[in-house]
Amino acid sequence: MECESNDARDARRIGNNVMNADFSVQRDMMIEGQLRTQDVTFVPLIQAMREIPREAFVPVRRRSLAYMDEDLEISPASGTSPARYLMEPARFGKLVQLADVKPSDLVLDIGCATGYSTAVLSKIASFVVALESDSALAETASSLLTELDCVNTTVVTGRLEEGYSNESPYDVIFLGGAVDYVPDSLLAQLAEGGRLVAVIGRGNAARAHLFIKESGLVSSRADFNAAIKPLPGFELEKGFVF
């Protein structure tokens, strides 16, 4: 009889733990222990995050970690493709709350990865266009959003830093990771009165920013500190060193 490998035993053990986990309880704990303690109080957002099964958007082997209070790797680095992450719940909630999403809003979700952010946003907005540069992640997002009956969403592929002008202008543009800068091409896709939220910077020096378009002009202000993982495509070019 062939012996079971260590990897197989680990996979089976993790699978059993996942099957036995009460994710609804973990969602409640996330709301009370992570969101409310970080002043995330927007009721429609809290209801959406309580309803959407965050674990469904995480690889099976890592689902027991779906509600941890830090960024969670959902796609490892491969070749020239960087690792991708699911943003920690509290920072995600604060960033969505900063965008002041309304029921009538058209939202562009940049860097949707497996689609969790899109699913949550779909519960509080009119329609969400989810942009993803990784075709495999985009396919996963589309499948999961269909399974969860998030009918007011569409997933498109393309360069994240270019946005998706085909459906613009947007009332809200949400960047699902840290960036070095916000391209003018994205700001140009905002509707009058539109808001763009992004975390600008790296590590503990990074801060969430709110951009608002009024009378054709875009202004911005810094808000809370947010050390989250970066989105690909928004890196500043390194200057020459003499």
C-alpha positions as CSV (number, residue, x, y, z in Angstrom):
1,M,0.0,0.0,0.0
2,E,1.4,3.4,-1.1
3,C,2.1,5.7,1.8
4,E,0.4,9.1,1.9
5,S,2.9,12.0,1.3
6,N,3.4,14.8,3.8
7,D,2.0,17.3,1.2
8,A,-1.1,15.1,0.7
9,R,-1.7,14.8,4.5
10,D,-1.3,18.5,4.9
11,A,-3.7,19.2,2.0
12,R,-6.2,16.8,3.5
13,R,-5.9,18.3,7.0
14,I,-6.3,21.8,5.6
15,G,-9.3,20.7,3.6
16,N,-10.9,19.2,6.7
17,N,-10.3,22.3,8.7
18,V,-11.9,24.4,6.0
19,M,-14.9,22.1,5.8
20,N,-15.4,22.4,9.6
21,A,-14.8,26.1,9.8
22,D,-17.9,28.2,10.6
23,F,-17.2,31.1,8.2
24,S,-20.3,33.0,9.2
25,V,-19.0,33.3,12.7
26,Q,-15.6,34.4,11.4
27,R,-17.4,37.1,9.3
28,D,-19.1,38.4,12.4
29,M,-15.8,38.4,14.2
30,M,-14.3,40.4,11.3
31,I,-17.1,42.9,11.5
32,E,-16.8,43.4,15.2
33,G,-13.1,42.9,15.8
34,Q,-11.6,44.5,12.7
35,L,-14.1,46.9,11.0
36,R,-15.8,48.5,13.9
37,T,-12.6,49.0,15.8
38,Q,-11.2,50.9,12.8
39,D,-14.3,53.2,12.6
40,V,-15.8,51.5,9.6
41,T,-19.4,52.4,10.2
42,F,-21.1,52.6,6.8
43,V,-24.0,50.3,7.3
44,P,-24.5,49.1,3.6
45,L,-20.8,48.3,3.5
46,I,-20.9,46.3,6.7
47,Q,-23.9,44.4,5.5
48,A,-22.2,43.6,2.2
49,M,-19.1,42.4,3.9
50,R,-21.2,40.3,6.3
51,E,-23.0,38.7,3.3
52,I,-20.2,38.1,0.9
53,P,-18.3,34.8,1.6
54,R,-14.7,36.1,1.6
55,E,-13.4,32.6,1.8
56,A,-14.8,31.8,-1.6
57,F,-12.3,34.2,-3.2
58,V,-9.2,32.6,-1.5
59,P,-7.4,29.5,-2.8
60,V,-8.8,26.4,-1.1
61,R,-5.5,25.7,0.7
62,R,-5.6,29.1,2.4
63,R,-9.3,29.5,3.1
64,S,-8.8,29.0,6.8
65,L,-6.9,32.3,6.7
66,A,-9.5,34.2,4.8
67,Y,-10.5,36.4,7.7
68,M,-7.1,37.2,9.1
69,D,-6.4,40.9,9.6
70,E,-3.6,41.3,7.1
71,D,-3.2,41.1,3.3
72,L,-3.5,37.6,2.1
73,E,-1.6,36.2,-0.9
74,I,-4.1,34.7,-3.4
75,S,-1.7,34.3,-6.4
76,P,2.0,33.7,-6.0
77,A,4.6,35.5,-8.1
78,S,5.4,33.7,-11.3
79,G,8.0,34.8,-13.9
80,T,7.5,38.5,-14.5
81,S,4.1,38.5,-12.8
82,P,4.1,39.8,-9.1
83,A,2.2,38.1,-6.3
84,R,-1.3,39.3,-5.8
85,Y,-3.1,39.8,-2.6
86,L,-6.6,40.2,-1.0
87,M,-6.5,43.4,1.0
88,E,-7.0,43.1,4.7
89,P,-10.6,43.7,5.7
90,A,-10.2,46.8,7.8
91,R,-8.1,48.7,5.3
92,F,-10.4,47.6,2.5
93,G,-13.5,48.7,4.4
94,K,-12.0,52.1,5.3
95,L,-11.0,52.7,1.6
96,V,-14.5,51.8,0.4
97,Q,-16.0,54.0,3.1
98,L,-13.7,56.9,2.0
99,A,-15.1,56.6,-1.5
100,D,-18.7,57.3,-0.2
101,V,-20.2,54.8,-2.7
102,K,-23.9,55.5,-3.4
103,P,-26.6,53.2,-4.8
104,S,-26.7,55.0,-8.1
105,D,-22.9,54.9,-8.7
106,L,-21.1,53.3,-11.6
107,V,-17.8,51.9,-10.1
108,L,-14.5,50.9,-11.7
109,D,-12.8,48.4,-9.5
110,I,-9.1,48.3,-10.6
111,G,-7.2,45.2,-9.8
112,C,-10.2,43.1,-8.8
113,A,-8.0,39.9,-8.6
114,T,-10.5,37.0,-7.8
115,G,-13.4,39.5,-7.4
116,Y,-14.0,39.9,-3.7
117,S,-13.9,43.7,-3.9
118,T,-16.2,43.7,-6.9
119,A,-18.7,41.5,-5.1
120,V,-18.8,43.8,-2.1
121,L,-19.0,46.9,-4.2
122,S,-21.9,45.4,-6.2
123,K,-24.0,45.3,-3.1
124,I,-23.8,49.0,-2.5
125,A,-23.4,50.4,-6.1
126,S,-25.6,50.4,-9.2
127,F,-23.0,48.6,-11.4
128,V,-19.3,47.6,-11.1
129,V,-16.8,47.2,-13.9
130,A,-14.0,45.0,-12.6
131,L,-10.6,45.5,-14.3
132,E,-7.9,42.8,-14.0
133,S,-4.6,42.5,-15.9
134,D,-4.1,38.8,-15.1
135,S,-6.4,36.7,-17.4
136,A,-6.5,33.7,-15.1
137,L,-7.6,35.9,-12.1
138,A,-10.1,37.6,-14.3
139,E,-11.6,34.2,-15.3
140,T,-11.8,33.2,-11.7
141,A,-13.5,36.5,-10.7
142,S,-16.0,36.2,-13.5
143,S,-16.9,32.7,-12.5
144,L,-17.2,33.5,-8.8
145,L,-19.3,36.6,-9.4
146,T,-21.7,34.6,-11.5
147,E,-22.0,31.9,-8.9
148,L,-22.8,34.5,-6.3
149,D,-25.4,36.1,-8.6
150,C,-23.6,39.4,-8.7
151,V,-25.5,40.3,-11.9
152,N,-24.6,44.0,-11.8
153,T,-20.9,43.4,-12.6
154,T,-18.7,42.7,-15.6
155,V,-15.1,41.6,-15.6
156,V,-12.7,43.0,-18.3
157,T,-9.0,42.5,-18.8
158,G,-6.4,45.2,-19.5
159,R,-3.6,47.2,-18.1
160,L,-4.6,48.4,-14.7
161,E,-2.9,51.8,-15.0
162,E,-4.9,52.6,-18.1
163,G,-8.3,52.0,-16.5
164,Y,-11.2,51.2,-18.8
165,S,-12.4,54.2,-20.7
166,N,-15.1,52.2,-22.7
167,E,-17.5,52.5,-19.8
168,S,-16.4,55.9,-18.4
169,P,-17.1,58.3,-16.9
170,Y,-17.3,56.6,-13.5
171,D,-18.7,57.9,-10.2
172,V,-16.2,55.9,-8.2
173,I,-12.8,54.5,-9.1
174,F,-11.4,52.1,-6.6
175,L,-7.7,51.0,-6.7
176,G,-7.3,47.6,-4.9
177,G,-3.7,48.0,-3.8
178,A,-0.9,50.5,-3.1
179,V,0.4,52.6,-6.0
180,D,3.3,55.0,-6.4
181,Y,1.1,57.5,-8.2
182,V,-2.3,57.9,-9.8
183,P,-2.1,58.4,-13.6
184,D,-3.9,61.3,-15.1
185,S,-5.6,58.8,-17.5
186,L,-7.5,57.4,-14.5
187,L,-8.5,60.8,-13.2
188,A,-9.8,61.7,-16.7
189,Q,-12.3,58.8,-16.4
190,L,-14.0,60.3,-13.4
191,A,-17.5,61.8,-13.8
192,E,-18.3,65.2,-12.5
193,G,-18.5,64.7,-8.7
194,G,-16.7,61.4,-9.1
195,R,-14.3,60.1,-6.5
196,L,-11.2,58.0,-6.8
197,V,-9.6,56.3,-3.8
198,A,-6.1,55.0,-3.7
199,V,-3.3,54.1,-1.3
200,I,-0.2,56.0,-2.4
201,G,3.2,55.0,-1.2
202,R,5.0,52.0,0.2
203,G,5.0,50.4,3.6
204,N,4.2,52.3,6.8
205,A,4.6,55.6,4.9
206,A,1.7,54.9,2.6
207,R,-1.6,56.8,3.0
208,A,-5.0,56.6,1.5
209,H,-6.0,59.5,-0.7
210,L,-9.3,60.7,-1.9
211,F,-9.5,62.5,-5.3
212,I,-12.7,64.4,-6.2
213,K,-13.6,65.9,-9.6
214,E,-15.5,69.2,-9.3
215,S,-16.2,71.7,-12.1
216,G,-13.9,69.7,-14.3
217,L,-10.9,70.0,-11.8
218,V,-9.6,67.2,-9.6
219,S,-8.5,67.9,-6.1
220,S,-7.1,65.5,-3.5
221,R,-6.5,65.0,0.2
222,A,-4.6,62.5,2.2
223,D,-6.5,60.5,4.8
224,F,-5.5,57.4,6.9
225,N,-2.3,55.5,7.0
226,A,-2.5,52.1,5.2
227,A,0.4,49.7,4.7
228,I,-1.0,47.4,2.0
229,K,0.5,45.3,-0.8
230,P,1.1,47.0,-4.2
231,L,-0.8,46.8,-7.4
232,P,1.3,46.0,-10.5
233,G,1.6,48.7,-13.2
234,F,1.8,51.8,-11.0
235,E,5.6,51.9,-10.2
236,L,7.5,55.1,-10.8
237,E,10.5,54.7,-13.0
238,K,13.8,54.8,-11.1
239,G,15.9,57.8,-12.0
240,F,19.4,57.6,-13.2
241,V,22.1,57.4,-10.5
242,F,25.3,59.3,-11.3
